């Protein structure tokens, strides 16, 4: 069994335990590294603030990608109050996706953290974003990796396409694609940009972009994407905005 297969099996065992009990505070609980990382992230207000809210209901399958017990465990003890299915994007898109056993049209959500494509696309070591590669919590490693490109796509050399879907004068949903010039590994990061801060919604590897794909994507109507949960509108809903291209090197 490879390291990736072992980690995937361990995550599945953890997901099963959560489904049964909703609690990992047991001596026999699997994946102690996961418990440590989740607890560290739950108590780090600075890191929590780097992320937006998200829905656990995936836009592609129209169903939760993990259950209410997992949701409750991920959000236990937080100052902010979250009610299923709307929760903290960082906790859910990192640790929650690791625990998801729901197959989407693109495979298991956890694959983004078990392969090297995402890290390589952002110019990191291939193992940098694999969950057990460091004692630094995965949520923190992800934020430090993707926020520079999301915050300053024009000044980030690996960015091949970046654009804002402008909601109003103070808010925009930003999509940034980065690519490794050697391997061609490509990834996207999506987030909320306001007049005072930039927050992550999600990030994952994608296929290399083509000019035709980019033209089609830029012509689509503006809407909320990638399971973002805006405070005053349903996830995935359209809004009357405009698309502003920031970088185009496709």
Secondary structure, 3 states (H helix, E strand, C coil): CCHHHHHHHHHHHHHHHHHHHCCCCCCCCCCHHHHHHHHHHHCCHHHHCCECEEECEECCCCEECCCHHHHHHHHCCCCCCCCCCEEEHHHHHHHHHHHCCCEECCEECCHHHHCCHHHHHCCCCCCCCCCCCCCCCHHHHHHHHHHHHHHCCCCCCCEEEEEEEECCCCEEEEEEEEECCCCCCEEEEEEEEECCCEEEEEEEEECCCCHHHHHHHHHCCCECCCCECCCCCCCCCECCCEEEEEEECC
